[in-house]
Amino acid sequence: MLANNPKNMINSEEKQKANSTDKELEVKIDNGDLKLVDSLVESYGFKDRNSLFKFAIGALLEGNNNEGIFTIKTDSDNKKILSEIEPSADMLNSK
């Protein structure tokens, strides 16, 4: 979980739901990250931000095959190639 740091543009806080034993996660996105989210919603034609987030989570779950996460990119010869993507080191637990 990201700490609530004013320098971060994405912050989250886990909370206990009122009158429940369930938990919820409140995510705050602002500044440039919010602009990026909105540009993805527009570029891919999602009806709203929630649809984008649900799709992104679903794509990560579907692609979880222990062989990495791949995207399709266009190389300099205009050919489609598979490209492995991964989170930056600062987003992962240290081993």
Secondary structure, 3 states (H helix, E strand, C coil): CCCCCCCCCEEEEEEECCCCCCEEEEEEECHHHHHHHHHHHHHHCCCCHHHHHHHHHHHHHHCCCCCCEEEEEECCCCCEEEEEECCCHHHCCCC
